[in-house]
Amino acid sequence: MEARLSIQITVNGKTVSDHVEPRTLLAHYLRDGLGLTGTHIGCDTSQCGACTVLLDGEPVKSCTVLAVQADGTQVMTVEGLAAPGTAHPVQQAFQEMHGLQCGFCTPGVLMLSTWLVQQHQTSDLRHIRESLDGIICRCTGYENIVKAIARAGELAVDEPAAPAASQREGVPS
């Protein structure tokens, strides 16, 4: 039996402490350890981007990060985007602009889009397209995804501050 290492991570605003095997990927820890199945695993090779989360505010493919590497960090998953019954501007924009189809890549796209909105990088469509490099969507031609990200930037300008972390769901207590 492999030794387990102690970790403490703040996920969607809630701090969790746990013991994990050193080889546990962050994607697997989020899904299997915390039950946050919105983080999708599409390839396990960092090619598809479906597992993208925000790690200390930066988009990362969680299949390339060990859970022990995330010790002491803040992670946001798609479950942490908005309080129950509300929609984050990115989610609202994707609905308005029909920016998704089957939904498999959607969590990763939403997390990358959230980062683009936070960085105020949504007015240049070419930049949005280049930023999507590394997210594979097999259902769309990306056109509505690009439009949704640009729209999310517009919506975020008029949006009130995000809900307090304690109001978000997505991490078991």
Residue pairs with C-beta under 8 A, 6 or more apart in sequence:
2 21
2 22
2 23
3 21
3 22
4 19
4 20
4 21
5 19
5 20
5 21
5 22
5 68
6 17
6 18
6 19
6 71
7 17
7 18
7 19
7 20
7 67
7 68
7 70
7 71
8 15
8 16
8 17
8 18
8 71
8 72
9 15
9 16
9 18
9 67
9 70
9 71
9 72
9 73
9 74
9 75
10 16
10 73
10 74
10 75
11 30
11 34
11 36
11 74
11 75
11 76
11 77
11 80
11 170
11 171
12 36
12 75
12 76
12 77
12 79
12 80
12 165
12 168
12 169
12 170
12 171
13 80
13 164
13 165
13 166
13 168
13 171
14 165
14 166
14 168
14 171
14 173
16 34
16 171
18 29
18 33
20 29
20 33
20 67
20 68
22 66
22 68
23 66
24 33
24 66
24 67
24 68
25 44
25 62
25 63
25 64
25 65
25 66
25 67
26 53
26 55
26 62
26 63
26 65
26 66
26 67
26 69
26 70
26 75
27 39
27 41
27 51
27 62
27 63
27 65
28 41
28 67
29 67
29 70
30 36
30 39
30 53
30 62
30 75
30 77
31 37
31 39
31 41
33 67
34 171
34 172
35 172
36 77
36 79
36 170
36 171
38 77
38 78
38 79
38 107
38 170
39 51
39 53
39 62
39 77
39 78
39 107
40 50
40 51
40 104
40 105
40 107
40 108
41 50
41 51
41 63
42 48
42 49
42 50
42 51
42 104
42 105
42 136
43 50
43 63
44 63
45 63
46 61
46 63
46 64
47 134
47 136
48 105
48 108
48 135
48 136
49 61
49 105
49 108
49 109
49 112
49 134
49 135
49 136
50 104
50 105
50 107
50 108
50 135
50 136
51 61
51 62
51 63
51 107
51 108
52 59
52 60
52 61
52 62
52 107
52 108
52 109
52 111
52 112
52 135
53 59
53 60
53 62
53 75
53 76
53 77
53 78
53 111
54 60
54 75
54 76
54 111
54 114
54 115
55 62
55 65
55 70
55 73
55 74
55 75
56 73
56 74
57 74
57 115
57 118
58 115
59 111
59 112
59 115
61 108
61 134
76 111
76 114
77 107
77 111
77 170
78 106
78 107
78 110
78 111
79 168
79 169
79 170
79 171
80 165
80 168
80 170
80 171
81 88
81 90
81 91
81 110
81 114
82 88
82 91
82 162
82 163
82 168
83 163
83 167
83 168
83 169
84 169
86 163
87 95
88 110
88 114
88 162
89 117
89 152
89 155
89 156
89 159
90 110
90 113
90 114
90 117
90 148
90 149
90 152
90 156
91 110
92 152
92 155
93 99
93 113
93 148
93 149
93 151
93 152
93 154
93 155
94 100
94 106
94 109
94 110
94 113
94 145
94 148
94 152
96 148
96 151
97 144
97 147
97 148
97 151
98 144
98 148
99 109
99 140
99 144
99 145
99 147
99 148
99 149
100 106
100 109
100 140
100 144
100 145
101 137
101 139
101 140
102 138
102 139
104 138
105 135
105 136
105 137
105 138
105 139
108 135
109 132
109 135
109 137
109 145
112 131
112 132
112 135
113 148
113 149
113 152
116 122
116 128
116 131
116 149
116 152
116 153
117 149
117 152
117 153
117 156
120 153
121 127
121 128
121 131
121 153
122 128
122 149
122 150
122 152
122 153
122 154
122 156
123 150
123 153
125 146
125 150
128 146
128 149
128 150
129 142
129 146
132 142
132 145
132 146
137 145
